[in-house]
Amino acid sequence: MPSLRFPITVFVAQRAAMALVGWLGLRLSPQLTVPTEPRPFLDTPALDALFRWDVGWYAKIAAEGYSDPSSANFWPLFPMLGRAVSMFGVSVPVALVVVAAVIQLAGLIVLYRLF
């Protein structure tokens, strides 16, 4: 499909750039690699950079549900999709990274088709 070539190229280039910058940042600032939250990709800095910010909360919600009131700050769709994907045999953090990537690619395709 030639019409998908551009958004897929942008997606791959963006993911590669994010992995490279994340790897570089985590190598240059070792204090950022101290595990203070669930960090399943600690041995792989390029992937660890993709599992930052609120993803730890989403992974907790996907694994345990809304078990405490502080989890109520997060919308349920992303953890639900991550949990659904994790039922195919991958861990919840990997499932969340895959879900985020698929949603981003779908968004790029929609925007490309619109414009």
SULZI-V828203 format. One record per backbone hydrogen bond with DSSP energy under -1.0 kcal/mol. CO is the residue of the C=O (numbers start at 1). NH is the residue of the N-H. Records with the same first field share a line. If there is no record, write none. Layout:
CO->NH / NH
//
This chain:
1->4
4->8
5->9
6->10
7->11
8->12
9->13
10->14
11->15
12->16
13->17
14->18
15->19
16->20
17->21
18->22
19->23
20->24
21->25
22->26
23->27
24->28
25->29
29->32
30->33
39->42
41->44
44->48
45->49
47->50
52->55
54->58
55->59
56->60
57->61
58->62
59->63
60->64
61->65
65->67
68->71
69->72
71->74
76->80
77->81
78->82
79->83
80->84
81->85
82->86
85->88
86->89
91->95
92->96
93->97
94->98
95->99
96->100
97->101
98->102
99->103
100->104
101->105
102->106
103->107
104->108
105->109
106->110
107->111
108->112
109->113
110->114
111->115
//
